[in-house]
Amino acid sequence: MARRGASIRAAAIRRAQQAKAQRDAERLSREKEIETALADYFEATGRAAAIRAEARRRADKTLADAEATAGPADAAGREAVCRLRALTGSNADVAELCGLTMAAVRALLREDAAHPGASDKPGQVAVRDEGGRCPRERDE
C-alpha cells in the first residue's frame, strides 16, 4: 500500500505542476501584454513630445520673423504717437484719442526717443526737438 500512496502523491504533484504551469503561462502572457502596453505608452508620449517640441520651434521662428517684420509698423506707430503728442500737447489727449493708457503712451514716447527717425517716411516731417527726440512734457 505504500507503493500506491507514492503513486497517488506523484500524480498529485504532476497535476499541481500542470495547474501551476498553466497559471505561470497566463501570468507570463499578462506580463508581456503589460510590457507591450507600457512600451506603446512611452513610444506615443515620446512621439507627442517630439511633435510639440517641433511645433514650438516653428512657432518661435514664426514669432521671431513676425517681430522682425512688424518692427517698421511698430516704429511708425511710435512716430504717430510722437506727432500726436506734439500736435495735442498732452499725453492725456493722445491716450484718449488712441484708446491707450497714460502708461502706454509714456512707454511709446520713451521707445520712440530710443529709436529716433526709425520710421521717418519720405515727405513726412518728423516732429523732433533739437536733440532728435520726440517732445515730451510732463503732464497729467
KESETI-355526 format. One record per residue (C-alpha): x, y, z; residue number from 1. Coordinates in Angstrom, 2 decimals, m for minus. Each point is the difference from the previous one (the first is absolute). Last residue first. Layout:
<recs>
@px=X py=Y pz=Z k=NUM
...
</recs>
This chain:
<recs>
@px=m1.19 py=114.55 pz=m16.21 k=140
@px=2.94 py=1.74 pz=m1.63 k=139
@px=3.74 py=m0.18 pz=m0.20 k=138
@px=0.96 py=1.28 pz=m3.40 k=137
@px=1.14 py=m2.33 pz=m2.69 k=136
@px=1.36 py=1.20 pz=m3.33 k=135
@px=1.15 py=m2.95 pz=m2.10 k=134
@px=3.77 py=0.00 pz=0.02 k=133
@px=2.39 py=1.06 pz=m2.73 k=132
@px=1.99 py=2.18 pz=2.43 k=131
@px=m1.41 py=3.20 pz=m1.52 k=130
@px=m3.54 py=m1.21 pz=0.61 k=129
@px=m1.79 py=m2.38 pz=m2.28 k=128
@px=m3.21 py=0.01 pz=m2.05 k=127
@px=0.80 py=m2.16 pz=m3.00 k=126
@px=m0.71 py=1.63 pz=m3.31 k=125
@px=m1.76 py=m2.28 pz=m2.42 k=124
@px=1.00 py=0.15 pz=m3.67 k=123
@px=1.96 py=m3.24 pz=0.19 k=122
@px=m0.97 py=m1.93 pz=3.12 k=121
@px=1.89 py=0.27 pz=3.27 k=120
@px=m0.51 py=m3.29 pz=1.81 k=119
@px=3.27 py=m0.53 pz=1.83 k=118
@px=0.71 py=3.74 pz=0.19 k=117
@px=0.69 py=m0.12 pz=3.72 k=116
@px=0.10 py=m3.48 pz=1.55 k=115
@px=0.49 py=0.54 pz=3.76 k=114
@px=m2.24 py=3.07 pz=m0.07 k=113
@px=m2.66 py=m2.11 pz=m1.68 k=112
@px=0.26 py=m2.59 pz=2.75 k=111
@px=m0.44 py=2.71 pz=2.65 k=110
@px=m2.98 py=1.46 pz=m1.90 k=109
@px=m1.54 py=m3.46 pz=m0.33 k=108
@px=0.49 py=m0.64 pz=3.73 k=107
@px=m1.55 py=3.36 pz=0.89 k=106
@px=m3.01 py=m0.77 pz=m2.19 k=105
@px=m0.35 py=m3.47 pz=1.56 k=104
@px=0.19 py=1.44 pz=3.52 k=103
@px=m2.67 py=2.56 pz=m0.88 k=102
@px=m2.24 py=m2.85 pz=m1.06 k=101
@px=m0.90 py=m0.38 pz=m3.63 k=100
@px=m3.20 py=0.55 pz=m1.97 k=99
@px=1.88 py=1.93 pz=m2.66 k=98
@px=m1.89 py=3.29 pz=0.40 k=97
@px=m0.24 py=m0.27 pz=3.80 k=96
@px=3.65 py=m0.93 pz=0.45 k=95
@px=1.13 py=2.75 pz=m2.38 k=94
@px=m2.13 py=2.54 pz=1.86 k=93
@px=1.41 py=m1.14 pz=3.34 k=92
@px=3.56 py=0.19 pz=m1.34 k=91
@px=m0.63 py=3.65 pz=m0.74 k=90
@px=1.27 py=2.60 pz=m2.43 k=89
@px=m2.56 py=m1.04 pz=m2.61 k=88
@px=2.19 py=0.38 pz=m3.08 k=87
@px=3.33 py=m0.96 pz=1.60 k=86
@px=m1.54 py=m2.97 pz=1.79 k=85
@px=m1.79 py=m1.04 pz=m3.18 k=84
@px=3.32 py=0.17 pz=m1.86 k=83
@px=1.67 py=m2.19 pz=2.65 k=82
@px=m2.92 py=m2.42 pz=m0.08 k=81
@px=0.37 py=m0.17 pz=m3.79 k=80
@px=3.75 py=m0.63 pz=0.37 k=79
@px=m0.66 py=m2.85 pz=2.43 k=78
@px=m2.52 py=m1.52 pz=m2.43 k=77
@px=2.45 py=0.33 pz=m2.89 k=76
@px=2.68 py=m1.71 pz=2.10 k=75
@px=m2.39 py=m2.85 pz=0.79 k=74
@px=m0.81 py=m0.32 pz=m3.70 k=73
@px=3.73 py=m0.05 pz=m0.82 k=72
@px=0.62 py=m2.73 pz=2.58 k=71
@px=m2.93 py=m2.19 pz=m1.06 k=70
@px=2.14 py=m2.01 pz=m2.44 k=69
@px=2.64 py=m0.70 pz=2.64 k=68
@px=m2.64 py=m0.90 pz=2.56 k=67
@px=m1.75 py=m2.21 pz=m2.55 k=66
@px=3.23 py=m1.84 pz=m0.82 k=65
@px=0.66 py=m0.57 pz=3.71 k=64
@px=m3.60 py=m1.18 pz=0.46 k=63
@px=0.30 py=m2.43 pz=m2.93 k=62
@px=3.32 py=m1.31 pz=1.34 k=61
@px=m1.50 py=m0.50 pz=3.46 k=60
@px=m3.04 py=m1.71 pz=m1.54 k=59
@px=2.22 py=m2.33 pz=m2.03 k=58
@px=2.04 py=m0.95 pz=3.07 k=57
@px=m3.16 py=m0.38 pz=2.07 k=56
@px=m1.52 py=m2.28 pz=m2.69 k=55
@px=3.19 py=m2.08 pz=m0.06 k=54
@px=m0.12 py=m0.35 pz=3.80 k=53
@px=m3.69 py=m0.93 pz=m0.14 k=52
@px=0.60 py=m2.72 pz=m2.59 k=51
@px=2.95 py=m1.33 pz=2.00 k=50
@px=m2.11 py=m0.10 pz=3.16 k=49
@px=m2.77 py=m1.86 pz=m1.85 k=48
@px=2.51 py=m2.55 pz=m1.34 k=47
@px=1.39 py=m0.55 pz=3.49 k=46
@px=m3.53 py=m0.35 pz=1.38 k=45
@px=m0.82 py=m2.58 pz=m2.67 k=44
@px=3.19 py=m2.03 pz=0.49 k=43
@px=m0.36 py=0.06 pz=3.78 k=42
@px=m3.62 py=m1.15 pz=m0.21 k=41
@px=0.66 py=m2.69 pz=m2.61 k=40
@px=2.91 py=m1.32 pz=2.11 k=39
@px=m2.28 py=m0.07 pz=3.03 k=38
@px=m2.69 py=m1.88 pz=m1.93 k=37
@px=2.59 py=m2.51 pz=m1.25 k=36
@px=1.38 py=m0.54 pz=3.51 k=35
@px=m3.51 py=m0.48 pz=1.41 k=34
@px=m0.76 py=m2.50 pz=m2.79 k=33
@px=3.26 py=m1.83 pz=0.78 k=32
@px=m0.94 py=m0.08 pz=3.70 k=31
@px=m3.44 py=m1.42 pz=m0.89 k=30
@px=1.58 py=m2.76 pz=m2.11 k=29
@px=2.42 py=m0.81 pz=2.82 k=28
@px=m2.91 py=m0.16 pz=2.47 k=27
@px=m1.97 py=m2.27 pz=m2.34 k=26
@px=3.03 py=m2.24 pz=m0.49 k=25
@px=0.62 py=m0.07 pz=3.79 k=24
@px=m3.64 py=m0.98 pz=0.61 k=23
@px=0.23 py=m2.78 pz=m2.58 k=22
@px=3.30 py=m1.17 pz=1.49 k=21
@px=m1.56 py=0.09 pz=3.48 k=20
@px=m2.86 py=m2.19 pz=m1.12 k=19
@px=2.42 py=m2.37 pz=m1.72 k=18
@px=2.30 py=m0.03 pz=3.06 k=17
@px=m2.95 py=m0.73 pz=2.30 k=16
@px=m1.20 py=m2.82 pz=m2.27 k=15
@px=3.52 py=m1.49 pz=m0.06 k=14
@px=0.28 py=0.33 pz=3.81 k=13
@px=m3.36 py=m1.76 pz=0.44 k=12
@px=1.10 py=m2.79 pz=m2.33 k=11
@px=3.22 py=m0.42 pz=2.01 k=10
@px=m1.98 py=m0.11 pz=3.27 k=9
@px=m2.40 py=m2.58 pz=m1.40 k=8
@px=3.02 py=m2.01 pz=m1.18 k=7
@px=1.57 py=0.20 pz=3.45 k=6
@px=m3.22 py=m1.07 pz=1.72 k=5
@px=m0.24 py=m3.06 pz=m2.31 k=4
@px=3.52 py=m1.01 pz=0.81 k=3
@px=m0.61 py=0.25 pz=3.72 k=2
@px=m2.98 py=m2.25 pz=m0.42 k=1
</recs>
